[in-house]
Amino acid sequence: MKLIILALVLVSLVSCAARPSSIQPAAVSKIPYVNMSCSNLEMQMTQELSKLESLTGEQLSARNWDIALTILFIAPGLGALTGDSEDEIAQSKGRMIVMADEYSTRCSVQE
């Protein structure tokens, strides 16, 4: 019986919301940023970083709820009710990479 419970807990933990640090960046087009002024690009990066930090907090909360619900109710998949921000984090990370690349290519030389 203990083995079955342990197996259920392990399966459900694997299906929990991902850690924000393990979410890979999504591929994002650089086209919207190519003609953006350096000051605008810098402002967009600051806003995106703030958004990413907020999404990271939401993802950590969703992960914690998933784990807590699994432990309390021993019901794999129940944590799916909490939702997560995995897609949004991947997109945000992708935008940050593209903007940082564009900024370092065009703008850091001007300073």
C-alpha positions in Angstrom: 0.0 0.0 0.0 2.8 2.4 0.9 4.4 1.7 -2.4 1.3 2.6 -4.3 0.9 5.8 -2.4 4.6 6.7 -3.0 4.1 5.9 -6.8 1.1 8.1 -7.0 2.9 11.0 -5.2 5.9 10.7 -7.5 3.7 10.6 -10.6 1.8 13.6 -9.5 4.9 15.6 -8.6 6.2 15.0 -12.1 2.9 16.4 -13.5 3.1 19.6 -11.3 3.8 23.0 -12.8 7.4 23.4 -14.0 10.0 25.4 -12.0 10.4 28.8 -13.8 14.1 28.2 -14.1 13.5 24.9 -16.1 11.2 26.6 -18.7 13.0 27.1 -21.9 12.7 30.3 -23.9 10.3 30.2 -26.9 11.5 31.2 -30.3 10.5 34.8 -30.9 10.8 37.0 -34.0 13.2 39.9 -33.8 11.3 41.9 -36.5 9.3 44.0 -34.0 12.6 45.2 -32.4 14.8 45.8 -35.4 13.7 49.4 -36.1 12.9 50.3 -32.4 15.0 53.1 -31.0 17.5 52.2 -28.4 15.7 54.1 -25.6 12.4 52.4 -26.6 14.2 49.1 -26.6 15.6 49.7 -23.2 12.2 50.7 -21.9 10.6 47.5 -23.4 13.3 45.3 -21.8 12.6 46.9 -18.4 8.9 46.3 -18.8 9.4 42.7 -20.0 11.7 42.0 -17.0 9.0 43.2 -14.6 6.4 41.0 -16.4 8.8 38.0 -16.3 9.3 38.5 -12.5 5.6 38.6 -12.0 5.0 35.5 -14.1 7.8 33.7 -12.2 6.0 34.4 -8.9 2.7 33.1 -10.3 4.4 30.0 -11.6 6.1 29.3 -8.2 2.7 29.8 -6.5 1.1 27.4 -9.0 3.8 24.8 -8.4 3.5 25.1 -4.6 -0.3 24.7 -4.9 0.1 21.6 -7.1 2.5 20.0 -4.6 0.3 20.9 -1.7 -2.9 19.6 -3.3 -1.1 16.4 -4.3 0.1 15.8 -0.8 -3.2 16.7 0.9 -5.5 14.8 -1.4 -3.1 12.3 -3.0 -4.8 12.9 -6.3 -2.5 13.1 -9.2 -3.5 15.8 -11.7 -5.6 17.8 -9.2 -3.0 20.6 -9.3 -4.0 21.2 -12.9 -6.9 23.2 -11.5 -4.5 25.9 -10.3 -3.2 26.7 -13.8 0.3 27.8 -14.6 2.2 30.4 -16.6 4.6 28.1 -18.5 3.8 29.4 -22.0 3.8 33.0 -21.0 7.2 32.6 -19.2 8.7 30.9 -22.3 7.5 33.7 -24.5 8.7 36.4 -22.1 12.2 34.7 -21.9 12.3 34.6 -25.7 11.4 38.3 -26.0 14.1 39.1 -23.4 16.8 37.2 -25.4 15.8 38.9 -28.7 15.7 42.4 -27.2 19.0 41.9 -25.4 20.6 40.7 -28.6 19.2 43.6 -30.5 20.3 46.1 -27.9 23.8 44.7 -27.6 24.2 44.7 -31.4 22.9 48.3 -32.0 22.8 50.2 -28.8 25.6 49.3 -26.5 28.1 50.6 -29.1 26.5 54.0 -29.0 27.1 54.5 -25.3 
